[in-house]
């Protein structure tokens, strides 16, 4: 997510809403877990990896919220 925000910052777009983060990670997770194995035979699909991506998105969102709150109080 941090890398994505660095790239999208050039267009003045930031993914900071939870639904935006989760939608992006769901799409990425689906691609990496179900589309990529169609082309790379040494990879396997794992539904729990998508859940881990989604949990990581929630953690990223929460940390970002705390950071914004601390930054705004200074």
PDB file of N, CA, C and O in Angstrom:
ATOM      1  N   UNK A   1       0.813  -1.180   0.000  1.00  0.00           N
ATOM      2  CA  UNK A   1       0.000   0.000   0.000  1.00  0.00           C
ATOM      3  C   UNK A   1       0.862   1.252   0.000  1.00  0.00           C
ATOM      4  O   UNK A   1       0.539   2.228  -0.677  1.00  0.00           O
ATOM      5  N   UNK A   2       1.939   1.233   0.740  1.00  0.00           N
ATOM      6  CA  UNK A   2       2.814   2.409   0.752  1.00  0.00           C
ATOM      7  C   UNK A   2       3.379   2.664  -0.636  1.00  0.00           C
ATOM      8  O   UNK A   2       3.420   3.804  -1.099  1.00  0.00           O
ATOM      9  N   UNK A   3       3.810   1.607  -1.291  1.00  0.00           N
ATOM     10  CA  UNK A   3       4.341   1.734  -2.659  1.00  0.00           C
ATOM     11  C   UNK A   3       3.262   2.259  -3.600  1.00  0.00           C
ATOM     12  O   UNK A   3       3.541   3.116  -4.438  1.00  0.00           O
ATOM     13  N   UNK A   4       2.053   1.765  -3.474  1.00  0.00           N
ATOM     14  CA  UNK A   4       0.948   2.225  -4.313  1.00  0.00           C
ATOM     15  C   UNK A   4       0.687   3.709  -4.089  1.00  0.00           C
ATOM     16  O   UNK A   4       0.465   4.449  -5.048  1.00  0.00           O
ATOM     17  N   UNK A   5       0.709   4.150  -2.841  1.00  0.00           N
ATOM     18  CA  UNK A   5       0.492   5.562  -2.564  1.00  0.00           C
ATOM     19  C   UNK A   5       1.621   6.433  -3.086  1.00  0.00           C
ATOM     20  O   UNK A   5       1.382   7.574  -3.481  1.00  0.00           O
ATOM     21  N   UNK A   6       2.838   5.926  -3.096  1.00  0.00           N
ATOM     22  CA  UNK A   6       3.951   6.686  -3.672  1.00  0.00           C
ATOM     23  C   UNK A   6       3.722   6.875  -5.169  1.00  0.00           C
ATOM     24  O   UNK A   6       3.916   7.971  -5.695  1.00  0.00           O
ATOM     25  N   UNK A   7       3.315   5.820  -5.847  1.00  0.00           N
ATOM     26  CA  UNK A   7       3.078   5.894  -7.293  1.00  0.00           C
ATOM     27  C   UNK A   7       1.891   6.797  -7.615  1.00  0.00           C
ATOM     28  O   UNK A   7       1.969   7.623  -8.524  1.00  0.00           O
ATOM     29  N   UNK A   8       0.793   6.646  -6.875  1.00  0.00           N
ATOM     30  CA  UNK A   8      -0.408   7.432  -7.189  1.00  0.00           C
ATOM     31  C   UNK A   8      -0.299   8.879  -6.728  1.00  0.00           C
ATOM     32  O   UNK A   8      -1.107   9.710  -7.141  1.00  0.00           O
ATOM     33  N   UNK A   9       0.673   9.202  -5.889  1.00  0.00           N
ATOM     34  CA  UNK A   9       0.824  10.574  -5.428  1.00  0.00           C
ATOM     35  C   UNK A   9       1.173  11.522  -6.567  1.00  0.00           C
ATOM     36  O   UNK A   9       0.881  12.715  -6.481  1.00  0.00           O
ATOM     37  N   UNK A  10       1.789  11.021  -7.624  1.00  0.00           N
ATOM     38  CA  UNK A  10       2.097  11.858  -8.777  1.00  0.00           C
ATOM     39  C   UNK A  10       0.831  12.386  -9.438  1.00  0.00           C
ATOM     40  O   UNK A  10       0.858  13.421 -10.104  1.00  0.00           O
ATOM     41  N   UNK A  11      -0.277  11.675  -9.255  1.00  0.00           N
ATOM     42  CA  UNK A  11      -1.559  12.111  -9.798  1.00  0.00           C
ATOM     43  C   UNK A  11      -2.444  12.725  -8.720  1.00  0.00           C
ATOM     44  O   UNK A  11      -3.635  12.943  -8.937  1.00  0.00           O
ATOM     45  N   UNK A  12      -1.863  12.999  -7.571  1.00  0.00           N
ATOM     46  CA  UNK A  12      -2.563  13.604  -6.430  1.00  0.00           C
ATOM     47  C   UNK A  12      -3.727  12.732  -5.948  1.00  0.00           C
ATOM     48  O   UNK A  12      -4.783  13.235  -5.566  1.00  0.00           O
ATOM     49  N   UNK A  13      -3.510  11.428  -5.978  1.00  0.00           N
ATOM     50  CA  UNK A  13      -4.505  10.464  -5.503  1.00  0.00           C
ATOM     51  C   UNK A  13      -3.868   9.670  -4.377  1.00  0.00           C
ATOM     52  O   UNK A  13      -2.729   9.221  -4.502  1.00  0.00           O
ATOM     53  N   UNK A  14      -4.595   9.491  -3.272  1.00  0.00           N
ATOM     54  CA  UNK A  14      -4.100   8.671  -2.165  1.00  0.00           C
ATOM     55  C   UNK A  14      -5.198   7.699  -1.778  1.00  0.00           C
ATOM     56  O   UNK A  14      -6.370   8.064  -1.686  1.00  0.00           O
ATOM     57  N   UNK A  15      -4.809   6.483  -1.559  1.00  0.00           N
ATOM     58  CA  UNK A  15      -5.754   5.468  -1.106  1.00  0.00           C
ATOM     59  C   UNK A  15      -5.694   5.420   0.418  1.00  0.00           C
ATOM     60  O   UNK A  15      -4.826   4.765   0.995  1.00  0.00           O
ATOM     61  N   UNK A  16      -6.625   6.120   1.061  1.00  0.00           N
ATOM     62  CA  UNK A  16      -6.610   6.161   2.522  1.00  0.00           C
ATOM     63  C   UNK A  16      -7.911   5.654   3.132  1.00  0.00           C
ATOM     64  O   UNK A  16      -7.978   5.416   4.338  1.00  0.00           O
ATOM     65  N   UNK A  17      -8.938   5.487   2.317  1.00  0.00           N
ATOM     66  CA  UNK A  17     -10.204   4.963   2.829  1.00  0.00           C
ATOM     67  C   UNK A  17     -10.124   3.441   2.878  1.00  0.00           C
ATOM     68  O   UNK A  17      -9.538   2.806   2.002  1.00  0.00           O
ATOM     69  N   UNK A  18     -10.719   2.875   3.910  1.00  0.00           N
ATOM     70  CA  UNK A  18     -10.631   1.429   4.102  1.00  0.00           C
ATOM     71  C   UNK A  18     -11.180   0.670   2.904  1.00  0.00           C
ATOM     72  O   UNK A  18     -10.580  -0.316   2.475  1.00  0.00           O
ATOM     73  N   UNK A  19     -12.307   1.109   2.355  1.00  0.00           N
ATOM     74  CA  UNK A  19     -12.893   0.362   1.234  1.00  0.00           C
ATOM     75  C   UNK A  19     -11.987   0.412   0.002  1.00  0.00           C
ATOM     76  O   UNK A  19     -11.948  -0.550  -0.765  1.00  0.00           O
ATOM     77  N   UNK A  20     -11.261   1.513  -0.203  1.00  0.00           N
ATOM     78  CA  UNK A  20     -10.344   1.614  -1.337  1.00  0.00           C
ATOM     79  C   UNK A  20      -9.173   0.645  -1.167  1.00  0.00           C
ATOM     80  O   UNK A  20      -8.779  -0.047  -2.105  1.00  0.00           O
ATOM     81  N   UNK A  21      -8.634   0.614   0.037  1.00  0.00           N
ATOM     82  CA  UNK A  21      -7.504  -0.261   0.336  1.00  0.00           C
ATOM     83  C   UNK A  21      -7.909  -1.719   0.174  1.00  0.00           C
ATOM     84  O   UNK A  21      -7.198  -2.505  -0.453  1.00  0.00           O
ATOM     85  N   UNK A  22      -9.056  -2.073   0.745  1.00  0.00           N
ATOM     86  CA  UNK A  22      -9.505  -3.462   0.694  1.00  0.00           C
ATOM     87  C   UNK A  22      -9.858  -3.889  -0.735  1.00  0.00           C
ATOM     88  O   UNK A  22      -9.583  -5.024  -1.123  1.00  0.00           O
ATOM     89  N   UNK A  23     -10.454  -3.007  -1.506  1.00  0.00           N
ATOM     90  CA  UNK A  23     -10.787  -3.338  -2.895  1.00  0.00           C
ATOM     91  C   UNK A  23      -9.524  -3.578  -3.718  1.00  0.00           C
ATOM     92  O   UNK A  23      -9.456  -4.524  -4.502  1.00  0.00           O
ATOM     93  N   UNK A  24      -8.527  -2.718  -3.535  1.00  0.00           N
ATOM     94  CA  UNK A  24      -7.262  -2.907  -4.251  1.00  0.00           C
ATOM     95  C   UNK A  24      -6.606  -4.228  -3.857  1.00  0.00           C
ATOM     96  O   UNK A  24      -6.159  -4.985  -4.719  1.00  0.00           O
ATOM     97  N   UNK A  25      -6.550  -4.501  -2.562  1.00  0.00           N
ATOM     98  CA  UNK A  25      -5.888  -5.721  -2.107  1.00  0.00           C
ATOM     99  C   UNK A  25      -6.668  -6.974  -2.480  1.00  0.00           C
ATOM    100  O   UNK A  25      -6.067  -8.019  -2.727  1.00  0.00           O
ATOM    101  N   UNK A  26      -7.981  -6.891  -2.527  1.00  0.00           N
ATOM    102  CA  UNK A  26      -8.777  -8.027  -2.989  1.00  0.00           C
ATOM    103  C   UNK A  26      -8.472  -8.327  -4.455  1.00  0.00           C
ATOM    104  O   UNK A  26      -8.303  -9.483  -4.843  1.00  0.00           O
ATOM    105  N   UNK A  27      -8.406  -7.277  -5.256  1.00  0.00           N
ATOM    106  CA  UNK A  27      -8.071  -7.461  -6.671  1.00  0.00           C
ATOM    107  C   UNK A  27      -6.670  -8.025  -6.861  1.00  0.00           C
ATOM    108  O   UNK A  27      -6.462  -8.942  -7.655  1.00  0.00           O
ATOM    109  N   UNK A  28      -5.712  -7.469  -6.124  1.00  0.00           N
ATOM    110  CA  UNK A  28      -4.335  -7.973  -6.205  1.00  0.00           C
ATOM    111  C   UNK A  28      -4.252  -9.415  -5.714  1.00  0.00           C
ATOM    112  O   UNK A  28      -3.606 -10.256  -6.340  1.00  0.00           O
ATOM    113  N   UNK A  29      -4.903  -9.691  -4.606  1.00  0.00           N
ATOM    114  CA  UNK A  29      -4.881 -11.046  -4.060  1.00  0.00           C
ATOM    115  C   UNK A  29      -5.502 -12.049  -5.011  1.00  0.00           C
ATOM    116  O   UNK A  29      -4.970 -13.143  -5.202  1.00  0.00           O
ATOM    117  N   UNK A  30      -6.628 -11.681  -5.609  1.00  0.00           N
ATOM    118  CA  UNK A  30      -7.269 -12.575  -6.580  1.00  0.00           C
ATOM    119  C   UNK A  30      -6.340 -12.838  -7.755  1.00  0.00           C
ATOM    120  O   UNK A  30      -6.191 -13.977  -8.199  1.00  0.00           O
ATOM    121  N   UNK A  31      -5.722 -11.783  -8.252  1.00  0.00           N
ATOM    122  CA  UNK A  31      -4.807 -11.947  -9.380  1.00  0.00           C
ATOM    123  C   UNK A  31      -3.636 -12.841  -8.998  1.00  0.00           C
ATOM    124  O   UNK A  31      -3.342 -13.804  -9.705  1.00  0.00           O
ATOM    125  N   UNK A  32      -2.963 -12.537  -7.890  1.00  0.00           N
ATOM    126  CA  UNK A  32      -1.766 -13.297  -7.499  1.00  0.00           C
ATOM    127  C   UNK A  32      -2.084 -14.738  -7.140  1.00  0.00           C
ATOM    128  O   UNK A  32      -1.267 -15.627  -7.379  1.00  0.00           O
ATOM    129  N   UNK A  33      -3.244 -14.980  -6.576  1.00  0.00           N
ATOM    130  CA  UNK A  33      -3.559 -16.331  -6.109  1.00  0.00           C
ATOM    131  C   UNK A  33      -4.293 -17.195  -7.133  1.00  0.00           C
ATOM    132  O   UNK A  33      -4.216 -18.421  -7.059  1.00  0.00           O
ATOM    133  N   UNK A  34      -4.997 -16.591  -8.079  1.00  0.00           N
ATOM    134  CA  UNK A  34      -5.777 -17.407  -9.011  1.00  0.00           C
ATOM    135  C   UNK A  34      -5.431 -17.201 -10.482  1.00  0.00           C
ATOM    136  O   UNK A  34      -5.622 -18.117 -11.281  1.00  0.00           O
ATOM    137  N   UNK A  35      -4.941 -16.055 -10.854  1.00  0.00           N
ATOM    138  CA  UNK A  35      -4.575 -15.824 -12.259  1.00  0.00           C
ATOM    139  C   UNK A  35      -3.110 -16.201 -12.499  1.00  0.00           C
ATOM    140  O   UNK A  35      -2.796 -16.886 -13.473  1.00  0.00           O
ATOM    141  N   UNK A  36      -2.226 -15.760 -11.623  1.00  0.00           N
ATOM    142  CA  UNK A  36      -0.798 -16.058 -11.785  1.00  0.00           C
ATOM    143  C   UNK A  36      -0.510 -17.555 -11.880  1.00  0.00           C
ATOM    144  O   UNK A  36       0.304 -17.949 -12.715  1.00  0.00           O
ATOM    145  N   UNK A  37      -1.139 -18.412 -11.065  1.00  0.00           N
ATOM    146  CA  UNK A  37      -0.848 -19.852 -11.197  1.00  0.00           C
ATOM    147  C   UNK A  37      -1.234 -20.446 -12.558  1.00  0.00           C
ATOM    148  O   UNK A  37      -0.757 -21.523 -12.916  1.00  0.00           O
ATOM    149  N   UNK A  38      -2.072 -19.771 -13.301  1.00  0.00           N
ATOM    150  CA  UNK A  38      -2.391 -20.248 -14.646  1.00  0.00           C
ATOM    151  C   UNK A  38      -1.186 -20.128 -15.575  1.00  0.00           C
ATOM    152  O   UNK A  38      -1.071 -20.884 -16.539  1.00  0.00           O
ATOM    153  N   UNK A  39      -0.291 -19.186 -15.293  1.00  0.00           N
ATOM    154  CA  UNK A  39       0.863 -18.931 -16.136  1.00  0.00           C
ATOM    155  C   UNK A  39       2.170 -19.442 -15.539  1.00  0.00           C
ATOM    156  O   UNK A  39       3.123 -19.724 -16.265  1.00  0.00           O
ATOM    157  N   UNK A  40       2.209 -19.558 -14.234  1.00  0.00           N
ATOM    158  CA  UNK A  40       3.421 -20.049 -13.554  1.00  0.00           C
ATOM    159  C   UNK A  40       3.052 -21.330 -12.827  1.00  0.00           C
ATOM    160  O   UNK A  40       2.401 -21.295 -11.782  1.00  0.00           O
ATOM    161  N   UNK A  41       3.454 -22.423 -13.363  1.00  0.00           N
ATOM    162  CA  UNK A  41       3.050 -23.733 -12.841  1.00  0.00           C
ATOM    163  C   UNK A  41       3.656 -24.066 -11.482  1.00  0.00           C
ATOM    164  O   UNK A  41       3.146 -24.942 -10.782  1.00  0.00           O
ATOM    165  N   UNK A  42       4.746 -23.377 -11.091  1.00  0.00           N
ATOM    166  CA  UNK A  42       5.373 -23.679  -9.803  1.00  0.00           C
ATOM    167  C   UNK A  42       4.669 -22.978  -8.637  1.00  0.00           C
ATOM    168  O   UNK A  42       5.051 -23.175  -7.483  1.00  0.00           O
ATOM    169  N   UNK A  43       3.653 -22.169  -8.919  1.00  0.00           N
ATOM    170  CA  UNK A  43       2.924 -21.474  -7.854  1.00  0.00           C
ATOM    171  C   UNK A  43       1.627 -22.212  -7.533  1.00  0.00           C
ATOM    172  O   UNK A  43       1.111 -22.980  -8.345  1.00  0.00           O
ATOM    173  N   UNK A  44       1.121 -21.962  -6.343  1.00  0.00           N
ATOM    174  CA  UNK A  44      -0.135 -22.572  -5.920  1.00  0.00           C
ATOM    175  C   UNK A  44      -1.064 -21.487  -5.386  1.00  0.00           C
ATOM    176  O   UNK A  44      -0.618 -20.437  -4.925  1.00  0.00           O
ATOM    177  N   UNK A  45      -2.356 -21.760  -5.457  1.00  0.00           N
ATOM    178  CA  UNK A  45      -3.361 -20.840  -4.934  1.00  0.00           C
ATOM    179  C   UNK A  45      -3.640 -21.160  -3.477  1.00  0.00           C
ATOM    180  O   UNK A  45      -3.659 -22.323  -3.072  1.00  0.00           O
ATOM    181  N   UNK A  46      -3.855 -20.111  -2.698  1.00  0.00           N
ATOM    182  CA  UNK A  46      -4.169 -20.289  -1.291  1.00  0.00           C
ATOM    183  C   UNK A  46      -5.142 -19.192  -0.869  1.00  0.00           C
ATOM    184  O   UNK A  46      -4.800 -18.010  -0.865  1.00  0.00           O
ATOM    185  N   UNK A  47      -6.342 -19.595  -0.519  1.00  0.00           N
ATOM    186  CA  UNK A  47      -7.387 -18.658  -0.120  1.00  0.00           C
ATOM    187  C   UNK A  47      -6.964 -17.851   1.118  1.00  0.00           C
ATOM    188  O   UNK A  47      -7.349 -16.691   1.265  1.00  0.00           O
ATOM    189  N   UNK A  48      -6.181 -18.462   1.995  1.00  0.00           N
ATOM    190  CA  UNK A  48      -5.769 -17.793   3.229  1.00  0.00           C
ATOM    191  C   UNK A  48      -4.801 -16.656   2.960  1.00  0.00           C
ATOM    192  O   UNK A  48      -4.702 -15.728   3.762  1.00  0.00           O
ATOM    193  N   UNK A  49      -4.088 -16.713   1.849  1.00  0.00           N
ATOM    194  CA  UNK A  49      -3.211 -15.598   1.491  1.00  0.00           C
ATOM    195  C   UNK A  49      -4.033 -14.341   1.207  1.00  0.00           C
ATOM    196  O   UNK A  49      -3.637 -13.238   1.585  1.00  0.00           O
ATOM    197  N   UNK A  50      -5.167 -14.507   0.546  1.00  0.00           N
ATOM    198  CA  UNK A  50      -6.038 -13.357   0.283  1.00  0.00           C
ATOM    199  C   UNK A  50      -6.528 -12.769   1.600  1.00  0.00           C
ATOM    200  O   UNK A  50      -6.579 -11.550   1.760  1.00  0.00           O
ATOM    201  N   UNK A  51      -6.888 -13.635   2.541  1.00  0.00           N
ATOM    202  CA  UNK A  51      -7.305 -13.152   3.863  1.00  0.00           C
ATOM    203  C   UNK A  51      -6.163 -12.387   4.536  1.00  0.00           C
ATOM    204  O   UNK A  51      -6.403 -11.382   5.204  1.00  0.00           O
ATOM    205  N   UNK A  52      -4.934 -12.850   4.366  1.00  0.00           N
ATOM    206  CA  UNK A  52      -3.777 -12.165   4.949  1.00  0.00           C
ATOM    207  C   UNK A  52      -3.565 -10.807   4.283  1.00  0.00           C
ATOM    208  O   UNK A  52      -3.237  -9.835   4.963  1.00  0.00           O
ATOM    209  N   UNK A  53      -3.748 -10.724   2.961  1.00  0.00           N
ATOM    210  CA  UNK A  53      -3.640  -9.434   2.268  1.00  0.00           C
ATOM    211  C   UNK A  53      -4.674  -8.460   2.825  1.00  0.00           C
ATOM    212  O   UNK A  53      -4.371  -7.296   3.084  1.00  0.00           O
ATOM    213  N   UNK A  54      -5.895  -8.954   3.005  1.00  0.00           N
ATOM    214  CA  UNK A  54      -6.982  -8.104   3.501  1.00  0.00           C
ATOM    215  C   UNK A  54      -6.694  -7.647   4.937  1.00  0.00           C
ATOM    216  O   UNK A  54      -6.919  -6.484   5.270  1.00  0.00           O
ATOM    217  N   UNK A  55      -6.206  -8.538   5.770  1.00  0.00           N
ATOM    218  CA  UNK A  55      -5.857  -8.174   7.141  1.00  0.00           C
ATOM    219  C   UNK A  55      -4.724  -7.149   7.144  1.00  0.00           C
ATOM    220  O   UNK A  55      -4.737  -6.202   7.931  1.00  0.00           O
ATOM    221  N   UNK A  56      -3.763  -7.340   6.277  1.00  0.00           N
ATOM    222  CA  UNK A  56      -2.680  -6.367   6.146  1.00  0.00           C
ATOM    223  C   UNK A  56      -3.201  -4.999   5.741  1.00  0.00           C
ATOM    224  O   UNK A  56      -2.684  -3.978   6.194  1.00  0.00           O
ATOM    225  N   UNK A  57      -4.215  -4.970   4.896  1.00  0.00           N
ATOM    226  CA  UNK A  57      -4.836  -3.705   4.500  1.00  0.00           C
ATOM    227  C   UNK A  57      -5.508  -3.004   5.672  1.00  0.00           C
ATOM    228  O   UNK A  57      -5.416  -1.784   5.810  1.00  0.00           O
ATOM    229  N   UNK A  58      -6.178  -3.773   6.509  1.00  0.00           N
ATOM    230  CA  UNK A  58      -6.817  -3.197   7.701  1.00  0.00           C
ATOM    231  C   UNK A  58      -5.755  -2.639   8.652  1.00  0.00           C
ATOM    232  O   UNK A  58      -5.922  -1.555   9.212  1.00  0.00           O
ATOM    233  N   UNK A  59      -4.673  -3.381   8.828  1.00  0.00           N
ATOM    234  CA  UNK A  59      -3.593  -2.914   9.699  1.00  0.00           C
ATOM    235  C   UNK A  59      -2.954  -1.653   9.124  1.00  0.00           C
ATOM    236  O   UNK A  59      -2.682  -0.705   9.861  1.00  0.00           O
ATOM    237  N   UNK A  60      -2.716  -1.635   7.830  1.00  0.00           N
ATOM    238  CA  UNK A  60      -2.151  -0.443   7.182  1.00  0.00           C
ATOM    239  C   UNK A  60      -3.067   0.751   7.396  1.00  0.00           C
ATOM    240  O   UNK A  60      -2.594   1.834   7.741  1.00  0.00           O
ATOM    241  N   UNK A  61      -4.370   0.576   7.198  1.00  0.00           N
ATOM    242  CA  UNK A  61      -5.347   1.639   7.375  1.00  0.00           C
ATOM    243  C   UNK A  61      -5.336   2.151   8.815  1.00  0.00           C
ATOM    244  O   UNK A  61      -5.348   3.361   9.045  1.00  0.00           O
ATOM    245  N   UNK A  62      -5.313   1.233   9.785  1.00  0.00           N
ATOM    246  CA  UNK A  62      -5.324   1.615  11.196  1.00  0.00           C
ATOM    247  C   UNK A  62      -4.060   2.386  11.573  1.00  0.00           C
ATOM    248  O   UNK A  62      -4.137   3.401  12.266  1.00  0.00           O
ATOM    249  N   UNK A  63      -2.910   1.916  11.125  1.00  0.00           N
ATOM    250  CA  UNK A  63      -1.650   2.610  11.416  1.00  0.00           C
ATOM    251  C   UNK A  63      -1.657   3.997  10.776  1.00  0.00           C
ATOM    252  O   UNK A  63      -1.200   4.966  11.382  1.00  0.00           O
ATOM    253  N   UNK A  64      -2.170   4.089   9.570  1.00  0.00           N
ATOM    254  CA  UNK A  64      -2.251   5.365   8.875  1.00  0.00           C
ATOM    255  C   UNK A  64      -3.158   6.337   9.634  1.00  0.00           C
ATOM    256  O   UNK A  64      -2.845   7.523   9.731  1.00  0.00           O
ATOM    257  N   UNK A  65      -4.267   5.848  10.166  1.00  0.00           N
ATOM    258  CA  UNK A  65      -5.180   6.692  10.947  1.00  0.00           C
ATOM    259  C   UNK A  65      -4.502   7.209  12.205  1.00  0.00           C
ATOM    260  O   UNK A  65      -4.625   8.388  12.539  1.00  0.00           O
ATOM    261  N   UNK A  66      -3.789   6.340  12.902  1.00  0.00           N
ATOM    262  CA  UNK A  66      -3.079   6.756  14.113  1.00  0.00           C
ATOM    263  C   UNK A  66      -2.010   7.785  13.763  1.00  0.00           C
ATOM    264  O   UNK A  66      -1.857   8.787  14.462  1.00  0.00           O
ATOM    265  N   UNK A  67      -1.277   7.543  12.692  1.00  0.00           N
ATOM    266  CA  UNK A  67      -0.239   8.483  12.262  1.00  0.00           C
ATOM    267  C   UNK A  67      -0.830   9.857  11.934  1.00  0.00           C
ATOM    268  O   UNK A  67      -0.279  10.885  12.329  1.00  0.00           O
ATOM    269  N   UNK A  68      -1.950   9.870  11.211  1.00  0.00           N
ATOM    270  CA  UNK A  68      -2.598  11.137  10.872  1.00  0.00           C
ATOM    271  C   UNK A  68      -3.056  11.876  12.123  1.00  0.00           C
ATOM    272  O   UNK A  68      -2.916  13.095  12.217  1.00  0.00           O
ATOM    273  N   UNK A  69      -3.601  11.140  13.078  1.00  0.00           N
ATOM    274  CA  UNK A  69      -4.079  11.745  14.318  1.00  0.00           C
ATOM    275  C   UNK A  69      -2.925  12.362  15.096  1.00  0.00           C
ATOM    276  O   UNK A  69      -3.047  13.471  15.616  1.00  0.00           O
ATOM    277  N   UNK A  70      -1.811  11.650  15.179  1.00  0.00           N
ATOM    278  CA  UNK A  70      -0.633  12.171  15.892  1.00  0.00           C
ATOM    279  C   UNK A  70      -0.054  13.372  15.136  1.00  0.00           C
ATOM    280  O   UNK A  70       0.335  14.363  15.753  1.00  0.00           O
ATOM    281  N   UNK A  71       0.001  13.289  13.836  1.00  0.00           N
ATOM    282  CA  UNK A  71       0.572  14.382  13.028  1.00  0.00           C
ATOM    283  C   UNK A  71      -0.284  15.644  13.132  1.00  0.00           C
ATOM    284  O   UNK A  71       0.246  16.755  13.109  1.00  0.00           O
ATOM    285  N   UNK A  72      -1.593  15.480  13.244  1.00  0.00           N
ATOM    286  CA  UNK A  72      -2.484  16.640  13.308  1.00  0.00           C
ATOM    287  C   UNK A  72      -2.510  17.293  14.694  1.00  0.00           C
ATOM    288  O   UNK A  72      -2.952  18.436  14.817  1.00  0.00           O
ATOM    289  N   UNK A  73      -2.055  16.606  15.722  1.00  0.00           N
ATOM    290  CA  UNK A  73      -2.067  17.186  17.060  1.00  0.00           C
ATOM    291  C   UNK A  73      -0.806  17.991  17.358  1.00  0.00           C
ATOM    292  O   UNK A  73      -0.745  18.692  18.368  1.00  0.00           O
ATOM    293  N   UNK A  74       0.189  17.898  16.500  1.00  0.00           N
ATOM    294  CA  UNK A  74       1.442  18.628  16.723  1.00  0.00           C
ATOM    295  C   UNK A  74       1.359  20.027  16.178  1.00  0.00           C
ATOM    296  O   UNK A  74       2.323  20.787  16.277  1.00  0.00           O
TER     297      UNK A  74
END
